[in-house]
Amino acid sequence: MPEHTNNGMQCNEFDLLLSEALDGLLSRAELDRFEAHARACKTCGPLVADAEAGRQWLKGLMEVEPPANLVNNILASTTGVDTQRLMARAPVSQPRISWWEQVQASFLEPVWAIVRQPRFAMSFGMAFFALSVSLTVAGVKPADLAQISLRPSAIRRTYYNTQARVVRYYDNVKLVYDVQAAVRGIKRNLNPAEPARSKQNDHKNDTTQQPEQKQERNYSQTGDQLILASAQLGPSVLNPVNPDLPVVSVTTYRRIV
Amino acid sequence: MEDVQVVAMLVRRCIAGDAAAWEEIVRTYNRRIYNICYRFAGSSEDAQDLTQEVFIKMYRTLPSYDSSKGAFVTWVTTITRNLLVDHFRKTKQDRMTDSMDSTSSEHEDAQPLSEQIPDQSAPPDAHVHSREVSETVHQALAKLSPELREAVILRDLQDMDYKEIAAVLRVPEGTVKSRINRGRAELARLLQRTYRQVM
């Protein structure tokens, strides 16, 4: 724009005031100077009319309506979510989803969401810690686990071996043995042998008495017991009734198995 | 123009992952952005693609919005304008764009812009006539240089004030006013030639 002055206003200043003049923002004094310059300047004068005409043309332009599916496309391209409301308004074809993606969406994602929670991680850690402590106390080593045979016969054999070991351990406890011996002694004192034996004969087919018989046989009537006999010769120990016969004293020791 | 607190709340909800807030922003601003893109790019298809690109960029850079530095609409318009300029550079449209000044002064032998605009006779129906006038103005607008076009679009079609336009275009207010004046004047001259020829 030329840099000449008309009526105390340069063309540059006129250019800056033109927009405000069209907007009606100039003061009276500024407007007078502006109009005076427009009348006098052959370059700036036509510019006022053209700018005002262009402004009117642009004001006549109506706002255009965006395509109906624009919002849907924007949401799909940003969040990847198509709401039902949007689908109803502008239906779009759904992409094919593979079965693996369906499994991920319906099963793996919810499970993974639970697993990711700190509460679940804490519980899992505590359970693992408790299990490892229990196995350590029980004497189970990870190296032993690899050698375990899972065949049915092997499992059965392991079961019976373990059961036998437990029974042996129980029977070998001294306290248990003492209690059992005391109980049997009390029973023997309370029930004489003969009536009890006749009573046993009366109930020969009563199988409930068999464990008692076995116990008696084990500890008083079998050859497992160790019997030591000794005869001491001498006048103090001679039988006063028949001094020719020696007195025999018998001492029995029970072997604890 | 916009409730600053409401918009700031919407932006915070969006950043927190609220899909409904983002949908509200899209619904609020898609019309404005689409119109800017349509008037600048000239075609509906380009405007639709550019509008989607604007929102994708908005979605990614939303946490960088600082309400203390300016209004949200100014931030949105700046993103739009930057994308439009990038698009313009990619398509090399600036080489094909002509202006009234260059045509009249530098290329006297070239075909005037008024002849490039399709000759459309005025239909009897006023509504159709109005629509065709709008189409003619739209085509004339597309012939302006990008600097003048973006200035008049933001001022006369989006009703932004000079200060906001200066912030979007990153030029002084005086430059904004000058571009608006020249853009309006060029558009008027172009359309006067068009209708003078039709008459």
Boltz contact constraints between the chains, C-beta under 6 A:
constraints:
  - contact:
      token1: [A, 15]
      token2: [B, 178]
      max_distance: 6.0
  - contact:
      token1: [A, 16]
      token2: [B, 174]
      max_distance: 6.0
  - contact:
      token1: [A, 16]
      token2: [B, 177]
      max_distance: 6.0
  - contact:
      token1: [A, 18]
      token2: [B, 181]
      max_distance: 6.0
  - contact:
      token1: [A, 19]
      token2: [B, 177]
      max_distance: 6.0
  - contact:
      token1: [A, 19]
      token2: [B, 180]
      max_distance: 6.0
  - contact:
      token1: [A, 47]
      token2: [B, 185]
      max_distance: 6.0
  - contact:
      token1: [A, 50]
      token2: [B, 185]
      max_distance: 6.0
  - contact:
      token1: [A, 50]
      token2: [B, 188]
      max_distance: 6.0
  - contact:
      token1: [A, 50]
      token2: [B, 189]
      max_distance: 6.0
  - contact:
      token1: [A, 51]
      token2: [B, 181]
      max_distance: 6.0
  - contact:
      token1: [A, 51]
      token2: [B, 184]
      max_distance: 6.0
  - contact:
      token1: [A, 51]
      token2: [B, 185]
      max_distance: 6.0
  - contact:
      token1: [A, 53]
      token2: [B, 188]
      max_distance: 6.0
  - contact:
      token1: [A, 54]
      token2: [B, 184]
      max_distance: 6.0
  - contact:
      token1: [A, 54]
      token2: [B, 185]
      max_distance: 6.0
  - contact:
      token1: [A, 54]
      token2: [B, 187]
      max_distance: 6.0
  - contact:
      token1: [A, 54]
      token2: [B, 188]
      max_distance: 6.0
  - contact:
      token1: [A, 55]
      token2: [B, 184]
      max_distance: 6.0
  - contact:
      token1: [A, 57]
      token2: [B, 137]
      max_distance: 6.0
  - contact:
      token1: [A, 57]
      token2: [B, 191]
      max_distance: 6.0
  - contact:
      token1: [A, 58]
      token2: [B, 156]
      max_distance: 6.0
  - contact:
      token1: [A, 61]
      token2: [B, 134]
      max_distance: 6.0
  - contact:
      token1: [A, 61]
      token2: [B, 137]
      max_distance: 6.0
  - contact:
      token1: [A, 62]
      token2: [B, 134]
      max_distance: 6.0
  - contact:
      token1: [A, 63]
      token2: [B, 35]
      max_distance: 6.0
  - contact:
      token1: [A, 64]
      token2: [B, 35]
      max_distance: 6.0
  - contact:
      token1: [A, 64]
      token2: [B, 38]
      max_distance: 6.0
  - contact:
      token1: [A, 66]
      token2: [B, 30]
      max_distance: 6.0
  - contact:
      token1: [A, 66]
      token2: [B, 31]
      max_distance: 6.0
  - contact:
      token1: [A, 66]
      token2: [B, 34]
      max_distance: 6.0
  - contact:
      token1: [A, 67]
      token2: [B, 48]
      max_distance: 6.0
  - contact:
      token1: [A, 70]
      token2: [B, 30]
      max_distance: 6.0
  - contact:
      token1: [A, 71]
      token2: [B, 26]
      max_distance: 6.0
  - contact:
      token1: [A, 71]
      token2: [B, 30]
      max_distance: 6.0
  - contact:
      token1: [A, 73]
      token2: [B, 52]
      max_distance: 6.0
  - contact:
      token1: [A, 74]
      token2: [B, 26]
      max_distance: 6.0
  - contact:
      token1: [A, 74]
      token2: [B, 52]
      max_distance: 6.0
  - contact:
      token1: [A, 74]
      token2: [B, 55]
      max_distance: 6.0
  - contact:
      token1: [A, 77]
      token2: [B, 52]
      max_distance: 6.0
  - contact:
      token1: [A, 77]
      token2: [B, 56]
      max_distance: 6.0
  - contact:
      token1: [A, 78]
      token2: [B, 55]
      max_distance: 6.0
  - contact:
      token1: [A, 78]
      token2: [B, 56]
      max_distance: 6.0
  - contact:
      token1: [A, 78]
      token2: [B, 59]
      max_distance: 6.0
  - contact:
      token1: [A, 79]
      token2: [B, 19]
      max_distance: 6.0
  - contact:
      token1: [A, 81]
      token2: [B, 19]
      max_distance: 6.0
